[in-house]
Amino acid sequence: MLRNVFHVGSRISILKIILFAAALLAYPCGVLAQRGAGGGHTGGGVAGGGGLSSTGKATGVDLKDDLKDYHETLAVQANSQQIAEYAAMMKSTEAAAAELNNFIEQLGKEISASELTARSSSLDQSIEKARTENKKFLDGFSEPQKSGLKENIKRLTKADSDLAQVAKALEPEVETAKAANPQIANPQIANLAQSLDRALASFRTEQASLGEEMSIGAANNGSTFNLPTVTNSVNLANQPIAVATSGVISKGAAEGGQNIFKLELTADLSDLQRNITDVLGAELDKAERCGEHIEIHSAILTGSDPASVVTVQLHFERWACLGREANEMVEGNGTIEVKLTPLVGADGALRLTAETGRVDAQGFIGETLRSGSLGDTLRDKITQSVLSAIRPSGDFNVTLPPAARSNATLQRARFQGTGSGKLLVILDGEIRVSNEQLISLTGQLKAGELKTSESKEKGSPAPQTVQGGVPR
């Protein structure tokens, strides 16, 4: 009787599961909507009482989800003590590798029993020290680090176990070889030494991988980080000019307790090149009744590494008033080239020096373009317009992550032309951070790369748009 009841109960339970599963299949949206605030609503407005809205962000998604990867990255970052312990660990592992190389080299030569024993003992001690430093490093992990680095720890622990196993197998072979023939090492020792070399290489690889995840490897292996592209929208004479700035940060050598990163920012001046005629026309065109008439016909901005050249074609007239009548005194066309060379001032600010180049004009117009007020005005307006376009690219508050901004300095600047005629401005600098700041910086750099990568995968625009130096 009890068995029948049991079977009946089982059939009822199975029937309930089947019915529940069928309900899920029939109403998936309704079930998923329970995650949204307000019961069955997800997304935008509820007009018409209709299910999922086609606009708006799902209310069931925590706004903090966008920063999830960033916080997870920071959670596993090494602190300053761990960075020092990691360096000590890697140093002992490198010492063990050097000792093993010496041991293998000696196996190819005639070696006495005492030499074999001494080298084997030294090798065993160096490997044991490397394993001890490794264990010490792992034992110092916080709970978030143990959780976030679980797979890395698992692989490193396995590599450590394999290393210990091969090292242990080498000891009796050395004793056997010493007893059998004190002058010639047993070939089995050479085979085990090669196995030990492979095991130690795997051990080192897993240590490096763990350090990379904790942003220590990035600090010690010369890693390179790509900065997210930032697009500055600069208003020049009521003409919006877009300048996209990308960047690369690479780790250099440490110096005086400071971690040094090389910085290279690249600004694309294509939009300024396309609109340079309109920009300069808005700045310079004028028609004074009793004075100068200036009309910009065309302007071209090109590269002349490490400088750039702006070539302007214009029409010029000078009018004078005699009584009530305005009379034209001078009239003609002219062409002027202005060479712009970027430099970084002592205060770290970006500047441009301007130099008048070729002038193609006759008479008075040629003279005033070469050394008169017209040439000075053109040179000043051209310099001001180009500098205004490129200056935001050197604004670290816009282009760099927070941990780098106050620690970065601009050192060099240059223009660079491309084969397609595009003009770039390259800004070289340096970032110096302490070990404590290094943790934050590398975390922000990795999070920025991850966010850019995800944006590209989703097909959404990755660049950040900046208006007047303020992200929007």
C-alpha positions, 0 to 999 in steps of 0.5 A: 500500500505504501509503495502504491502511495509513493508511486502515485505521489511521484507521478503527481510530482512529475506531472507538476514539473511537466505543467510548470515547464509548459507554463514557462515555455508558453509565457517566457516574457511574463516570467522574465518580467518579474525581474522588473520593478513594479511586477510585470513591467520591464523597460519604458512606459506602460501605456496600453498595458503592453508587455515589453517596451521597445525603448528604455532600459530594463528596470530589472537591471541594476545600474551597477551592472555596467561597473561589474567588470570594473569592480571585479578587476579591482577586487583581485588587484594586488596590494603593495605588499603582494607586489613585493612578495610576487617579485620575491617569488618570481626571483626565486623561480628564476634562480631555480631555472638558472640552477636547473640550466647549469645542472643540465649543462654539466650532465653533458660533461664528465662529472664526479660523484661529489660534483653531481651530489653538490649540484643536485642538492643545490638544485633541490634547494632552489626548487624548494625555495621557489615552491615555498615563496609560491605558497607564501604568496598564495597564502596571503590572498584575501577571500575576494582574490581567492574567489576571483582567481580560483581558476588561476590558483587551481592551475598554479597549484597543479603546476606546483604539484607536478614540479614537486613530483618530478623533483622528487623522482630525480633524487634516487636517480642521482644516488643510483648513478653515483653508486654505479659510476661516479664519473658518468651520469646515468642517462635517466638523470638527463631525461628527468632533468628535461622533464623537470625543465618542462615542469618548471617552465609550466610553473613559471607560466602559471605564475606569470598568468596569475600576476597578469590577472592581478595587474602585477604581470602588467607592471613587470612584463612591459604590457601595453594598454590601448586607451578608449578613443575620446572625441573632442568637439571643438567650436571654431568660429561657430564651426563644430570640429571633431577631433578623435584622440586615441592613445597607448600606455606602455610600462617601462622600467621602474626608477626610484620607487616609481613605476614609469609608463610611456604615453602616446596620444594620437589626435586625428585632425581630418575634420579640421582639414575638411573644414579649414577653409570655412574656419579661416573664412569665418575668422578672416573674411571682412569688407570694411567700407573704408579699409580692408576687404579680405576673402579666403578662397581656399585653405589646405592643411597638410603634414610636413613632419614634424610640422604642418603647413597651412596654405591659404589663397585669398583675395585682398582689397584696400579702400580709402574714403575721400569725402563721401566716396570710397575708392579702391586703392589696391586689389589682387590675389595672393597665396601664403604658406604658414608652417606650424611646429608644435612644442611643449612649454616648460609648464607642460602646456602645448604650444605652436610656433608659426613661421611664414613660408612661401608667399606668392603675390605681387607688389603691396599685397606681397609685401603685407603678406610677407612682413606686414599686418595682413601676414601677421593677422593670417599667421595669428588666426591660423595658429590660434585655430589649429592650436584650439583644435589640438589642445583638448587632446593633451588635456589629461582630464579628458584623455586619461583614466583618473589614476593617471591624470595628476601623475602624467606630464607631456614631453614632446609633440609632433605632426605626422602625415599619412599616405592618405593625406590625413594629418595627425598630431602625436603627443608623447608623455610619461606617467609616474606612479607609486606601487599603491597607485599602480594597482588603481591605474592598471585596474582602470586601464584593463577595465577601459580596454574591456569596456571598449572591446565589449562596445565593439562586439555589440556594434555600439560606438566606443568613443566618448564624446567631449564638448568643451572639455567636459564629457557628455 
